[in-house]
Amino acid sequence: MQDFERPPSLTSVVTEHIRNMIVSGELGLGTSISERGISSMLNVSKTPVREALTRLMHEGLVTIVPQSGARIFTLSAREVRDICTFRRIIEFAALELAIEHDHEGLVKVLRRIVEGMQRAHAAGEIVEYLSLDTDFHMSFFDHCGNSYLKNSYSQYVGKIAALRTHLSSKPDHTRLSLKEHGEILDAVVQKDIDSLKRLLDEHIGRTQKTYEIGVEDIANS
């Protein structure tokens, strides 16, 4: 008997739409949102919107205050440091496992992504570039063979992507990001674990510094 894919629920569709609006920067960090406003914009009832906002709250993308409505997340300097520490540890663990588990597949995907990032950067297609940036880091988890690591990272990948979008306007941030991704790819090809540890630390460390410089902007947006 043929298996049929069950279509996504309305709540799932609404959740994905709002998540994409946050990640793309269409809904800026710290922005107040309402069930009524989202319902009207998407032409759906308030129930799937309420359920979607609850899901996004668990992903850390939305803060819900009873009687006050919802707001897109913001981060303090301490939270910026915590999320970057989380990334350093979990991304390096996943990358090391991915090299052991599926080196050939990992290299193939990372090379394709970096080539796409180069084209997007040259064309000034920043949204496409940022989407590929997220794909690059998610590839570590797609190839690591450990669902616990992947699920742990997936819980916060939307928040990380939204912060990436927020910082994309910073001078030289994207140019340096592209250079660093190419260096990480070269080290993966060579299975140079020591260099990978250093490169990831520097890559995420620079991102942390940029976050901290921009954290006042985030808090006031």
Secondary structure as the mmCIF struct_conf table of DSSP 4:
data_model
#
loop_
_struct_conf.conf_type_id
_struct_conf.id
_struct_conf.beg_label_comp_id
_struct_conf.beg_label_asym_id
_struct_conf.beg_label_seq_id
_struct_conf.end_label_comp_id
_struct_conf.end_label_asym_id
_struct_conf.end_label_seq_id
HELX_LH_PP_P HELX_LH_PP_P1 GLU A 5 SER A 9
HELX_RH_AL_P HELX_RH_AL_P1 LEU A 10 SER A 24
TURN_TY1_P TURN_TY1_P1 GLY A 25 GLY A 25
BEND BEND1 GLU A 26 LEU A 27
TURN_TY1_P TURN_TY1_P2 LEU A 29 GLY A 30
STRN STRN1 SER A 32 ILE A 33
HELX_RH_AL_P HELX_RH_AL_P2 GLU A 35 LEU A 42
TURN_TY1_P TURN_TY1_P3 ASN A 43 ASN A 43
HELX_RH_AL_P HELX_RH_AL_P3 LYS A 46 HIS A 58
TURN_TY1_P TURN_TY1_P4 GLU A 59 GLY A 60
BEND BEND2 LEU A 61 LEU A 61
STRN STRN2 VAL A 62 VAL A 65
TURN_TY1_P TURN_TY1_P5 PRO A 66 SER A 68
STRN STRN3 GLY A 69 ILE A 72
HELX_RH_AL_P HELX_RH_AL_P4 ALA A 77 ALA A 123
TURN_TY1_P TURN_TY1_P6 GLY A 124 GLY A 124
HELX_RH_AL_P HELX_RH_AL_P5 ILE A 126 ASP A 142
TURN_TY1_P TURN_TY1_P7 HIS A 143 HIS A 143
BEND BEND3 CYS A 144 GLY A 145
HELX_RH_AL_P HELX_RH_AL_P6 SER A 147 SER A 154
TURN_TY1_P TURN_TY1_P8 GLN A 155 TYR A 156
HELX_RH_AL_P HELX_RH_AL_P7 VAL A 157 LEU A 167
TURN_TY1_P TURN_TY1_P9 SER A 168 SER A 169
BEND BEND4 LYS A 170 LYS A 170
TURN_TY1_P TURN_TY1_P10 PRO A 171 ASP A 172
HELX_RH_AL_P HELX_RH_AL_P8 HIS A 173 VAL A 189
TURN_TY1_P TURN_TY1_P11 GLN A 190 LYS A 191
HELX_RH_AL_P HELX_RH_AL_P9 ILE A 193 ASN A 220
#
